[in-house]
Amino acid sequence: MPNKKKVESSKNGIIFIYISLSILAAITISEVFSREINQYYFHALVWIGSFLVFFLFFRNKIMNSVKIIKSRIKKSTGWPLGVKIMNGICWAGPFFFIIFMPSIHEYLILLGIGLGNISTALIFLKYNRLKNVDQMIVGQICLISIIIIAVLYQYNIVEKVHGEFLARILISLAYGIGGIYSILSDSQDTYSKDVQI
């Protein structure tokens, strides 16, 4: 009977924490100064600056994680063409439709990140035996967030004008939870291996 290839866990933890903190910092700074400075270039600089600062802070850990992830997913180039197209549509499709439906852009942003993460996680599990539970968590929280925002709108708890801000907060939260789960899982795996030794 042939041996099944072992399913490996992802190493996305620090990268997801980095994304979460960068988004949170960017939306906080943009919100604080939005009334005084409402220029596109200012907000663009804030977002770029936030990601850059946290990258410099986590640089070594991020680079180590990227090396591990790259070594595990080199075979992703061998995915069937149809699978690659489907994955691309899941990520880019909702963002593309923002052009035509800007009034629901907060839903489409969450949909793109949700479907993108879930589809990528499922594909890696099937073709690379890489178990991205953290990525599934991010995707599921983003999809659930669509329902949360819709309910908040329905009962006038949150005004439409604050929808994009709320969506970004929920995205930051999703990546933060996924990152924490990944780091805790890695720590537990390391502890289990040490105990066995």
C-alpha positions as a Markdown table, in Angstrom:
| # | Residue | x | y | z |
|---|---|---|---|---|
| 1 | Met | 0.0 | 0.0 | 0.0 |
| 2 | Pro | 1.6 | 3.3 | -1.0 |
| 3 | Asn | 2.5 | 5.8 | 1.7 |
| 4 | Lys | 0.5 | 9.0 | 1.7 |
| 5 | Lys | 2.6 | 12.2 | 1.4 |
| 6 | Lys | 2.6 | 14.1 | 4.7 |
| 7 | Val | 0.5 | 17.2 | 4.9 |
| 8 | Glu | 2.6 | 20.2 | 6.1 |
| 9 | Ser | 1.4 | 23.2 | 7.9 |
| 10 | Ser | 2.0 | 26.7 | 6.5 |
| 11 | Lys | 4.5 | 29.3 | 7.8 |
| 12 | Asn | 2.3 | 32.4 | 7.2 |
| 13 | Gly | 2.1 | 33.5 | 10.8 |
| 14 | Ile | 4.6 | 36.4 | 10.9 |
| 15 | Ile | 3.6 | 37.6 | 7.4 |
| 16 | Phe | -0.1 | 37.7 | 8.4 |
| 17 | Ile | 0.8 | 39.6 | 11.6 |
| 18 | Tyr | 2.8 | 42.0 | 9.4 |
| 19 | Ile | -0.2 | 42.6 | 7.1 |
| 20 | Ser | -2.6 | 43.0 | 10.0 |
| 21 | Leu | -0.5 | 45.6 | 11.8 |
| 22 | Ser | 0.3 | 47.5 | 8.6 |
| 23 | Ile | -3.4 | 47.8 | 7.6 |
| 24 | Leu | -4.4 | 48.8 | 11.1 |
| 25 | Ala | -1.7 | 51.5 | 11.3 |
| 26 | Ala | -2.5 | 52.8 | 7.8 |
| 27 | Ile | -6.3 | 53.1 | 8.4 |
| 28 | Thr | -5.8 | 54.6 | 11.8 |
| 29 | Ile | -3.5 | 57.3 | 10.6 |
| 30 | Ser | -5.6 | 58.0 | 7.5 |
| 31 | Glu | -8.7 | 58.3 | 9.7 |
| 32 | Val | -7.1 | 60.6 | 12.2 |
| 33 | Phe | -5.9 | 63.0 | 9.5 |
| 34 | Ser | -8.7 | 62.5 | 7.0 |
| 35 | Arg | -10.4 | 65.8 | 7.9 |
| 36 | Glu | -7.3 | 67.9 | 7.7 |
| 37 | Ile | -5.7 | 66.2 | 4.8 |
| 38 | Asn | -8.0 | 64.6 | 2.2 |
| 39 | Gln | -5.6 | 64.1 | -0.6 |
| 40 | Tyr | -5.1 | 60.8 | -2.4 |
| 41 | Tyr | -1.3 | 61.1 | -2.4 |
| 42 | Phe | -1.3 | 61.5 | 1.4 |
| 43 | His | -3.3 | 58.4 | 1.9 |
| 44 | Ala | -1.1 | 56.5 | -0.6 |
| 45 | Leu | 2.0 | 57.6 | 1.3 |
| 46 | Val | 0.5 | 56.5 | 4.6 |
| 47 | Trp | -0.3 | 53.0 | 3.3 |
| 48 | Ile | 3.1 | 52.6 | 1.6 |
| 49 | Gly | 4.9 | 54.0 | 4.7 |
| 50 | Ser | 3.0 | 51.7 | 7.1 |
| 51 | Phe | 3.9 | 48.6 | 5.2 |
| 52 | Leu | 7.5 | 49.7 | 4.8 |
| 53 | Val | 8.0 | 50.5 | 8.5 |
| 54 | Phe | 6.6 | 47.2 | 9.7 |
| 55 | Phe | 8.5 | 45.4 | 7.0 |
| 56 | Leu | 11.8 | 46.9 | 8.4 |
| 57 | Phe | 10.7 | 46.0 | 11.9 |
| 58 | Phe | 9.9 | 42.3 | 11.0 |
| 59 | Arg | 12.4 | 42.1 | 8.1 |
| 60 | Asn | 14.4 | 39.1 | 9.2 |
| 61 | Lys | 11.4 | 37.0 | 10.3 |
| 62 | Ile | 9.5 | 37.9 | 7.2 |
| 63 | Met | 12.4 | 36.9 | 4.9 |
| 64 | Asn | 12.9 | 33.6 | 6.8 |
| 65 | Ser | 9.2 | 32.8 | 6.4 |
| 66 | Val | 9.3 | 33.7 | 2.7 |
| 67 | Lys | 12.2 | 31.3 | 2.2 |
| 68 | Ile | 10.3 | 28.5 | 3.9 |
| 69 | Ile | 7.1 | 29.2 | 1.9 |
| 70 | Lys | 9.0 | 29.4 | -1.4 |
| 71 | Ser | 10.7 | 26.1 | -0.8 |
| 72 | Arg | 7.4 | 24.4 | -0.1 |
| 73 | Ile | 5.3 | 25.9 | -3.0 |
| 74 | Lys | 7.8 | 25.7 | -5.9 |
| 75 | Lys | 5.5 | 23.1 | -7.4 |
| 76 | Ser | 2.6 | 25.6 | -7.7 |
| 77 | Thr | 3.8 | 26.2 | -11.2 |
| 78 | Gly | 2.6 | 22.7 | -12.0 |
| 79 | Trp | -1.0 | 23.5 | -11.1 |
| 80 | Pro | -3.4 | 22.8 | -14.0 |
| 81 | Leu | -4.2 | 25.8 | -16.1 |
| 82 | Gly | -7.9 | 25.8 | -15.2 |
| 83 | Val | -7.0 | 25.8 | -11.5 |
| 84 | Lys | -4.6 | 28.8 | -11.9 |
| 85 | Ile | -7.4 | 30.7 | -13.8 |
| 86 | Met | -9.9 | 29.9 | -11.1 |
| 87 | Asn | -7.6 | 31.0 | -8.4 |
| 88 | Gly | -6.8 | 34.3 | -10.3 |
| 89 | Ile | -10.6 | 35.0 | -10.7 |
| 90 | Cys | -11.2 | 34.4 | -7.0 |
| 91 | Trp | -8.6 | 37.0 | -6.1 |
| 92 | Ala | -9.0 | 39.6 | -8.9 |
| 93 | Gly | -12.6 | 39.2 | -10.0 |
| 94 | Pro | -14.3 | 41.0 | -7.1 |
| 95 | Phe | -11.7 | 43.8 | -7.3 |
| 96 | Phe | -12.3 | 44.2 | -11.0 |
| 97 | Phe | -16.1 | 44.6 | -10.4 |
| 98 | Ile | -15.4 | 47.5 | -8.1 |
| 99 | Ile | -15.0 | 49.6 | -11.3 |
| 100 | Phe | -18.6 | 48.9 | -12.2 |
| 101 | Met | -20.2 | 48.7 | -8.7 |
| 102 | Pro | -18.3 | 51.2 | -6.5 |
| 103 | Ser | -21.3 | 51.5 | -4.3 |
| 104 | Ile | -20.7 | 48.1 | -2.8 |
| 105 | His | -16.9 | 48.2 | -2.9 |
| 106 | Glu | -16.5 | 47.3 | 0.8 |
| 107 | Tyr | -18.3 | 44.0 | 0.1 |
| 108 | Leu | -16.2 | 43.3 | -3.0 |
| 109 | Ile | -13.0 | 43.9 | -1.2 |
| 110 | Leu | -13.9 | 41.4 | 1.5 |
| 111 | Leu | -15.2 | 39.0 | -1.1 |
| 112 | Gly | -11.9 | 39.1 | -3.1 |
| 113 | Ile | -9.7 | 38.6 | 0.0 |
| 114 | Gly | -12.1 | 35.9 | 1.3 |
| 115 | Leu | -12.4 | 33.9 | -1.9 |
| 116 | Gly | -8.8 | 34.4 | -2.8 |
| 117 | Asn | -7.4 | 33.0 | 0.5 |
| 118 | Ile | -9.9 | 30.1 | 0.7 |
| 119 | Ser | -9.3 | 29.0 | -2.9 |
| 120 | Thr | -5.5 | 29.3 | -2.5 |
| 121 | Ala | -5.6 | 27.3 | 0.7 |
| 122 | Leu | -7.7 | 24.5 | -0.9 |
| 123 | Ile | -5.5 | 24.4 | -4.0 |
| 124 | Phe | -2.3 | 24.1 | -1.9 |
| 125 | Leu | -3.8 | 21.4 | 0.2 |
| 126 | Lys | -4.9 | 19.4 | -2.9 |
| 127 | Tyr | -1.8 | 19.8 | -5.1 |
| 128 | Asn | 1.0 | 20.5 | -2.6 |
| 129 | Arg | -0.2 | 18.9 | 0.5 |
| 130 | Leu | 0.3 | 22.2 | 2.3 |
| 131 | Lys | -2.3 | 22.8 | 5.0 |
| 132 | Asn | -2.9 | 26.6 | 5.2 |
| 133 | Val | -5.5 | 26.6 | 8.1 |
| 134 | Asp | -4.5 | 30.2 | 8.9 |
| 135 | Gln | -5.3 | 31.2 | 5.3 |
| 136 | Met | -8.7 | 29.5 | 5.6 |
| 137 | Ile | -9.3 | 31.4 | 8.8 |
| 138 | Val | -8.6 | 34.7 | 7.1 |
| 139 | Gly | -10.8 | 33.8 | 4.1 |
| 140 | Gln | -13.7 | 32.7 | 6.3 |
| 141 | Ile | -13.6 | 35.7 | 8.6 |
| 142 | Cys | -13.7 | 38.0 | 5.5 |
| 143 | Leu | -16.7 | 36.3 | 4.0 |
| 144 | Ile | -18.5 | 36.4 | 7.4 |
| 145 | Ser | -17.6 | 40.1 | 7.6 |
| 146 | Ile | -19.7 | 40.7 | 4.5 |
| 147 | Ile | -22.8 | 39.5 | 6.5 |
| 148 | Ile | -21.8 | 41.5 | 9.6 |
| 149 | Ile | -21.5 | 44.7 | 7.6 |
| 150 | Ala | -24.8 | 44.0 | 5.8 |
| 151 | Val | -26.6 | 43.5 | 9.1 |
| 152 | Leu | -25.0 | 46.7 | 10.6 |
| 153 | Tyr | -26.2 | 48.6 | 7.6 |
| 154 | Gln | -29.7 | 47.1 | 7.7 |
| 155 | Tyr | -30.3 | 48.1 | 11.4 |
| 156 | Asn | -28.6 | 51.5 | 10.9 |
| 157 | Ile | -25.9 | 50.7 | 13.5 |
| 158 | Val | -23.2 | 51.8 | 11.0 |
| 159 | Glu | -23.6 | 54.4 | 8.4 |
| 160 | Lys | -22.7 | 53.6 | 4.8 |
| 161 | Val | -19.9 | 56.2 | 4.8 |
| 162 | His | -18.0 | 54.2 | 7.4 |
| 163 | Gly | -18.3 | 50.9 | 5.6 |
| 164 | Glu | -14.9 | 51.0 | 3.9 |
| 165 | Phe | -13.2 | 51.8 | 7.2 |
| 166 | Leu | -15.1 | 49.0 | 8.9 |
| 167 | Ala | -14.2 | 46.5 | 6.1 |
| 168 | Arg | -10.5 | 47.3 | 6.5 |
| 169 | Ile | -10.7 | 46.9 | 10.3 |
| 170 | Leu | -12.2 | 43.5 | 9.8 |
| 171 | Ile | -9.6 | 42.5 | 7.2 |
| 172 | Ser | -6.8 | 43.6 | 9.7 |
| 173 | Leu | -8.6 | 41.5 | 12.3 |
| 174 | Ala | -8.8 | 38.5 | 10.0 |
| 175 | Tyr | -5.1 | 38.5 | 9.2 |
| 176 | Gly | -4.3 | 39.1 | 12.8 |
| 177 | Ile | -6.3 | 36.1 | 14.0 |
| 178 | Gly | -4.9 | 33.9 | 11.2 |
| 179 | Gly | -1.4 | 35.0 | 12.0 |
| 180 | Ile | -1.8 | 34.3 | 15.7 |
| 181 | Tyr | -3.2 | 30.9 | 15.0 |
| 182 | Ser | -0.3 | 30.1 | 12.7 |
| 183 | Ile | 2.3 | 31.2 | 15.3 |
| 184 | Leu | 0.6 | 29.3 | 18.1 |
| 185 | Ser | 0.3 | 26.2 | 15.9 |
| 186 | Asp | 4.0 | 26.3 | 15.0 |
| 187 | Ser | 4.9 | 26.7 | 18.7 |
| 188 | Gln | 2.8 | 23.7 | 19.6 |
| 189 | Asp | 4.4 | 21.6 | 16.8 |
| 190 | Thr | 7.8 | 22.6 | 18.0 |
| 191 | Tyr | 6.9 | 21.7 | 21.6 |
| 192 | Ser | 5.5 | 18.3 | 20.5 |
| 193 | Lys | 8.7 | 17.5 | 18.6 |
| 194 | Asp | 10.8 | 18.4 | 21.5 |
| 195 | Val | 8.7 | 16.2 | 23.9 |
| 196 | Gln | 9.0 | 13.3 | 21.5 |
| 197 | Ile | 12.8 | 13.7 | 21.3 |
